[in-house]
């Protein structure tokens, strides 16, 4: 029996993960955590011993001692739990991409010390992991991440000036929480995934491409030195990568339907980085290194929250992030305390940008 601690249990990933665990006889939920939503019902239904609402998720992990941690916490708040799991050597099923974006060097160092598995849950990174598994890295020449383009695919920058939060939350393909849905609308999410892919797979930024693929059927592609291109395809359903991470190295059956190839048409295009500048800003932050990616993430979290509250325009999200990146020194963090300080500084700079002149 594999004991799973689920952090972020009431979000989109968390709810689907509960269903995946319940359907698999060799998986058991040993711990549930949420930021503020009560968990009594889920705990009782699934016989979960350790439950925590709010507080430090590391306290829950210390108490429950799981075999697998599924970290589905949203944002920088998930970093410490990621570092705990990697340091402890337990398997980490990572849906909190911000952990590697903000703390990439610290996370890989913790994994080297702990020796545990790090398995991505993002559909794109799960796809790349599967295409790369067992393949000599010197045969790999590049990675391709696919983006749906979000609800504003094809919009010009001028057309984006007055879009509302309600419009931005209408994602055409995926059902997600509000923060990640807005990130998908701005393409910040794909920028975060770019940085995450760099740390997960050790591939330089100039060898990671982003392509717009509206149907979200192809989740990731790997370029090989002989000219071949390997692709992972399937219906856009997060139960597939969740199940893959929780049951690895086995591949458990799921209730997800097979992809019907009849009359299937695939299209790919270039992202418009003028209309959606957060993608280029993320690449710039990643290439700059140090705590620049942490600052990118922090400023984006502040700006997205302000946009959802009606205090900031859609295009101004990118302005806040750009100005914050320009203001921070981006020095590398030697430990978690320094990383937290860099995150706090970037949030302060972003918040001041929101104040009326």
C-alpha positions in Angstrom: 0.0 0.0 0.0 1.4 3.4 -1.0 0.4 6.2 1.4 -0.3 9.5 -0.2 -0.3 13.0 1.5 -2.4 15.4 -0.6 -1.6 19.1 -0.2 -4.1 21.5 -1.8 -6.9 18.9 -1.5 -9.8 21.1 -2.4 -8.4 22.6 -5.6 -8.9 21.2 -9.1 -5.9 18.9 -9.0 -6.7 17.9 -5.4 -10.2 16.9 -6.1 -9.2 14.8 -9.1 -6.4 13.2 -7.1 -8.8 12.0 -4.5 -10.8 10.3 -7.2 -7.7 8.7 -8.6 -6.6 7.4 -5.2 -10.1 6.1 -4.4 -10.1 4.1 -7.7 -6.8 2.4 -7.1 -6.6 -0.4 -4.5 -2.9 0.1 -3.8 -3.2 3.8 -3.0 -4.3 5.2 0.4 -4.8 8.8 1.4 -3.0 9.2 4.7 -3.1 13.1 4.9 -5.2 15.9 3.5 -4.4 19.6 3.6 -6.2 22.7 2.5 -5.6 26.4 2.9 -9.0 27.3 4.4 -11.7 24.9 3.2 -12.9 22.3 5.7 -12.0 18.7 5.0 -14.1 16.8 7.4 -16.3 15.3 4.8 -13.5 14.0 2.5 -11.5 12.7 5.5 -14.5 10.7 6.8 -15.4 9.4 3.4 -11.9 8.2 2.7 -10.8 7.3 6.2 -8.0 9.8 6.3 -6.2 10.0 9.7 -4.2 13.2 9.3 -6.0 16.4 8.3 -5.0 20.0 8.4 -6.7 23.2 7.4 -4.4 26.2 7.2 -1.0 26.4 9.0 2.3 24.9 7.8 1.9 21.9 5.6 5.3 20.6 6.7 3.8 20.0 10.2 1.3 17.7 8.5 3.9 15.9 6.6 6.1 15.3 9.6 3.1 13.9 11.5 1.8 11.6 8.7 5.1 10.4 7.2 3.8 9.6 3.7 5.3 7.5 0.9 4.2 10.0 -1.7 3.6 13.8 -1.4 1.3 15.2 -4.0 1.9 18.9 -3.8 -1.0 20.7 -5.4 -0.7 23.9 -3.3 -1.1 27.0 -5.5 1.8 29.5 -5.7 5.0 30.1 -3.6 3.2 28.8 -0.5 4.0 25.3 -1.8 7.8 25.7 -1.8 8.6 24.6 1.7 6.6 21.4 1.3 8.5 20.6 -1.9 11.8 21.1 -0.2 10.7 18.9 2.7 9.7 16.0 0.5 12.9 16.2 -1.6 15.1 16.4 1.5 13.2 13.5 3.1 13.6 11.3 0.1 10.0 10.5 -0.4 8.4 10.5 -3.8 7.2 14.0 -4.8 4.4 14.2 -7.3 4.7 17.9 -8.1 1.7 20.0 -9.3 3.1 23.1 -7.7 5.2 24.4 -10.5 6.2 27.6 -8.6 8.4 25.4 -6.4 10.9 24.8 -9.2 10.4 28.2 -10.7 11.3 30.0 -7.4 13.6 27.4 -5.8 15.0 25.4 -8.7 18.6 25.2 -7.4 17.6 24.6 -3.8 15.1 21.9 -4.8 17.6 20.0 -6.9 20.2 20.2 -4.2 17.6 18.9 -1.7 16.7 16.0 -4.1 20.4 15.1 -4.5 20.7 14.8 -0.7 17.4 13.0 -0.2 17.6 10.7 -3.2 13.8 10.5 -3.8 11.8 10.6 -7.0 10.5 13.9 -8.5 7.6 13.3 -10.8 5.8 16.1 -12.5 2.0 16.3 -12.5 1.6 19.2 -15.0 0.3 17.5 -18.1 3.1 19.0 -20.3 5.9 18.0 -18.0 4.4 14.6 -17.4 4.3 14.1 -21.2 8.0 15.1 -21.5 9.0 12.8 -18.7 7.3 9.9 -20.5 8.9 10.7 -23.8 12.4 11.1 -22.2 12.3 8.1 -19.9 15.2 5.8 -20.5 16.5 7.9 -23.3 20.2 9.0 -23.3 20.2 12.7 -22.9 22.8 13.3 -25.6 20.2 12.1 -28.1 17.8 14.9 -27.1 18.2 18.2 -28.9 15.1 20.1 -27.7 11.8 20.1 -25.9 8.5 21.5 -27.0 5.8 22.7 -24.6 2.3 23.1 -26.0 -0.1 25.9 -25.0 -3.8 26.1 -25.7 -3.5 29.9 -26.2 -6.2 30.4 -23.5 -9.5 32.3 -24.0 -7.8 35.2 -25.9 -5.9 33.2 -28.5 -5.6 35.4 -31.6 -6.4 38.7 -29.8 -4.2 41.7 -30.6 -2.7 43.7 -27.8 -5.2 46.5 -28.4 -8.1 44.0 -28.1 -6.8 42.8 -24.7 -6.9 46.3 -23.1 -10.4 46.0 -21.7 -10.9 42.3 -21.2 -12.5 41.4 -17.8 -11.6 38.8 -15.2 -14.8 37.0 -16.1 -13.8 36.7 -19.7 -10.2 35.6 -18.7 -11.6 32.8 -16.5 -13.4 31.1 -19.5 -10.7 28.7 -20.5 -11.6 26.9 -23.7 -10.0 23.5 -22.8 -9.1 23.0 -19.1 -11.1 23.3 -15.9 -8.7 24.9 -13.4 -8.6 27.3 -10.4 -8.8 31.0 -10.9 -5.1 31.8 -10.5 -3.8 29.3 -13.0 -6.7 30.1 -15.4 -5.6 33.8 -15.5 -2.0 32.6 -15.9 -3.2 30.6 -18.9 -4.9 33.7 -20.3 -1.8 35.8 -20.0 0.6 32.9 -21.0 2.4 33.4 -17.7 1.5 29.8 -17.0 3.5 28.7 -20.0 6.4 30.9 -18.9 6.3 29.2 -15.5 6.3 25.8 -17.2 9.3 26.9 -19.4 11.3 27.5 -16.2 10.0 24.3 -14.6 11.0 22.3 -17.6 14.5 23.7 -17.5 15.0 22.5 -13.9 13.2 19.1 -14.3 15.1 18.0 -17.4 18.3 20.0 -17.4 17.7 21.4 -20.8 19.0 25.0 -21.7 16.3 27.6 -22.3 17.3 28.1 -25.9 16.4 24.5 -26.6 12.9 24.7 -25.1 10.2 25.8 -27.5 6.6 27.0 -26.9 4.0 26.3 -29.5 0.3 27.2 -29.5 -1.9 24.1 -29.9 -5.5 25.0 -29.4 -7.0 21.5 -29.0 -4.6 20.5 -26.2 -4.4 16.9 -27.5 -0.6 16.9 -27.8 0.9 17.7 -24.4 4.6 17.7 -25.1 7.2 16.8 -27.7 10.8 15.8 -27.7 13.2 16.6 -30.5 15.9 13.9 -31.1 19.3 14.4 -32.9 18.3 12.1 -35.8 15.4 14.5 -36.8 12.7 12.5 -35.1 10.0 14.2 -33.0 8.4 12.1 -30.2 4.9 13.3 -29.0 2.7 12.4 -26.1 -1.0 12.7 -27.0 -4.3 12.1 -25.3 -7.5 13.8 -24.2 -7.0 16.9 -22.0 -7.7 15.2 -18.7 -5.6 15.7 -15.6 -6.4 12.3 -14.2 -3.9 10.8 -16.6 -0.8 12.7 -15.3 -2.0 12.4 -11.7 -2.4 8.7 -12.0 1.0 8.4 -13.8 2.8 10.2 -10.9 1.0 8.3 -8.1 1.4 4.8 -9.5 4.8 5.2 -11.2 6.6 3.1 -12.5 3.4 1.2 -13.1 0.8 2.7 -15.4 -2.6 2.1 -13.7 -5.8 2.0 -15.7 -8.0 5.1 -15.5 -11.6 5.9 -16.6 -10.3 8.4 -19.2 -11.6 7.7 -22.7 -9.3 6.8 -25.6 -8.5 9.5 -28.0 -10.5 9.1 -31.2 -8.1 9.6 -34.1 -10.7 9.7 -36.8 -11.0 13.1 -38.4 -8.5 14.5 -35.8 -6.7 17.6 -37.1 -3.7 19.0 -35.2 -2.5 22.6 -35.6 0.4 24.4 -34.1 1.4 28.1 -34.2 3.8 30.6 -32.7 2.8 32.5 -29.5 2.3 36.3 -29.9 4.8 37.6 -27.4 3.9 41.2 -28.2 0.3 40.7 -27.1 1.3 38.3 -24.3 4.7 39.6 -23.0 4.7 37.5 -19.8 6.1 34.5 -21.8 9.1 36.5 -22.9 9.5 37.9 -19.4 9.6 34.4 -17.9 12.3 33.3 -20.4 14.3 36.4 -19.5 14.0 35.7 -15.8 15.0 32.1 -16.3 18.0 33.0 -18.3 19.0 35.6 -15.8 18.9 33.0 -13.1 19.4 33.5 -9.4 16.2 34.8 -7.7 14.9 36.5 -10.9 12.4 33.6 -11.5 11.3 33.9 -7.9 10.7 37.6 -8.5 8.8 36.9 -11.7 6.5 34.5 -9.8 6.0 36.8 -6.8 5.1 39.8 -9.0 2.8 37.7 -11.1 1.0 36.4 -8.1 0.4 39.9 -6.7 -0.7 41.3 -10.1 -3.1 38.4 -10.8 -4.7 38.8 -7.4 -5.2 42.5 -8.1 -6.7 41.7 -11.6 -9.1 39.3 -10.1 -10.1 41.9 -7.5 -10.7 44.5 -10.3 -7.8 46.7 -9.2 -5.6 46.1 -12.2 -6.1 45.8 -16.0 -5.3 42.7 -17.9 -2.3 44.2 -19.7 -1.0 45.8 -16.6 -0.2 42.4 -15.2 2.7 42.2 -17.5 3.7 45.8 -16.7 3.9 45.0 -12.9 6.0 41.9 -13.6 8.4 43.8 -15.9 8.9 46.7 -13.5 9.5 44.3 -10.6 12.1 42.3 -12.5 13.9 45.5 -13.5 14.0 46.6 -9.8 15.4 43.4 -8.2 19.0 42.4 -8.2 18.2 38.7 -8.6 21.1 37.5 -6.5 21.0 33.7 -5.9 19.5 32.4 -2.6 21.7 30.2 -0.5 18.9 28.8 1.6 15.2 29.0 2.1 15.4 32.1 4.3 17.1 34.1 1.6 14.6 32.8 -0.9 11.7 33.9 1.3 13.3 37.3 1.6 13.6 37.6 -2.2 10.0 36.6 -2.6 8.9 39.2 0.0 11.0 42.0 -1.6 9.5 41.3 -5.0 6.0 41.2 -3.6 6.6 44.6 -1.9 7.8 46.1 -5.2 4.9 44.8 -7.1 2.4 46.0 -4.4 3.9 49.5 -4.6 3.4 49.5 -8.3 -0.4 49.0 -7.6 -0.6 52.1 -5.4 -2.1 55.2 -7.0 0.4 57.9 -8.0 
